[in-house]
């Protein structure tokens, strides 16, 4: 089973900038709140 870490961002631009740096990391953008991203570690 994989572990997830929740990351919260102030805005979409900040989120997208951070996600570009996660090229090799698996993540899911939360459906209810697009400012929350779940990172698989």
N, C-alpha and C positions, 0 to 999 in steps of 0.2 A: 504494500500500500504506500502511495506517495504522500508526502507531507506538503501542505499548502501554507503559504504565508500571504497575509492580506496587506496590500499597500493602498494607501489612500492619497489621492492627488488633489491639489487645489483647483486645477482646471485641465481641460482636455489637451491643450498645447503642452503643458508640463508632462502629462501622462505620455503623450506620443513621443516626446523627446526622450523620456526615460526608456520607453519600450524599444526604441531604436537601438539602444545600447545593450538590450537583452537578446541579441540575435539568436543565440544558441540556447536560451532559456525558454522552457515551455511556460506559457501563461494563458490565463483566461480573463477576459474583461467581464466584470459582473453585469448580468442582464438588467437588474433593477437599478443599479447605480453605476453609470459608465466611468465615474471617477475612481472606482475601486477595481483593482487588478489583483487576481490571485496568482501567485508565483509558485510553481512546483519546485521543491528543493529535494 
